[in-house]
């Protein structure tokens, strides 16, 4: 029994499934997950002392690499002043100003503790502002584990959601309408039929939760057009894409101005923090200025806020163009290795995010992603892990490059990928 096996066996006696978030159990690939002791730059070290080149990146936030010196210094300085006050701090104002400076759609901001909390709160606000009950989401997009968002798609053009998890009442899920991502005819049809009943549309502008899928030309623009026409609130869920695919997120990259934006992961530099914001007339409906209630004792935690300010300051100086070029070259290397080995893959990528699908492209919808060979992906993952390269254990999770991944690391990864294929 390995060290990680032993720890996992003990963990399962005390933690549900041995983990505190399901993706960490690595059930898709079998065996024990690596229990991490430390991280630095693009690397992780597990309990057995094994060193891995990391492409999970904490599921997205470590765009600057693990243990960035500026983020750690800011957090230590804040920690020396205390851990949590339950009262406002100047740091909260500074972080909100930094977010507004990068995303012009943010007229007012509310800090929270996670991406799930941000999306849940933004939907409540949209319902409160419109007086409507229905929301529209897209098949394969994940927006956290709030009840109304855990709905799976059924057959047909558009379906009422059915719960994807026991414990979610049917009545909650039935207020969620679901259509395929990147399907313009379905989008037009649902808005013709029900547009003026829909409080909000929530969408990952670049999907990262069915693997990486980029919006097709005109899709986001049509979504903005239909929501404006029907008075529906457009929520861009930039928990994953915010400050990762571009400075200012996907909304700046694709030229879309949402009504509300949700953020997380990157804006805390790896600390638990989230935010949502947007039009002032909407945000002022929140308590204490308006009737829509949302609160949090730890919201704007001073240590997380300090880390976030430092992270955004560093990202404001970063070269996203170089990261996009690096990502493109790396993914071209994967495609070349697959061609040389006679393995059919489709590799989707957007600046620092990528997914290797074992199947024929293009992959533009959740249905396309589901048709790929996930068992083959699992074998690929396991052979890579033996070569000390750590990809996400599921094809339906995005892999991440950071600014800390240099030429030496990427050359090492491509050798391991070629051997694993």
Protein Blocks (a to p, Z undefined) as FASTA:
>chain_A
ZZklmmmmmmmmmpghhiabfklnommngpjddddfbdchjbccdfkopacddfklnoom
amnoghifklmmmmmmmmmnojbeoiacfklmmmmmmmmmmmmmlmbdcddfbfklmmmm
mmmmmmmmnopabdcddehiaebjafklmccddedjbdcdddfbehiafklmmmpccdde
hilklmmmmmmmmmmmpfbacddfbackgopadddehklmmmmmmmmmnopacdddfklm
goklpghijmlmnopacfbdcdehjlnnopacddddddfklmmmpcfkbmbdcddfkgoi
aklmmmmmmmmmmmmmpcfklmmmmmmmmmmmmmmmmmmnopacddddeehiacdddddd
ddfbfklmmmpcfklmmmmmmmmmmnopacdfbfkbccdddfklcfklmmmmmmmmmmmZ
Z
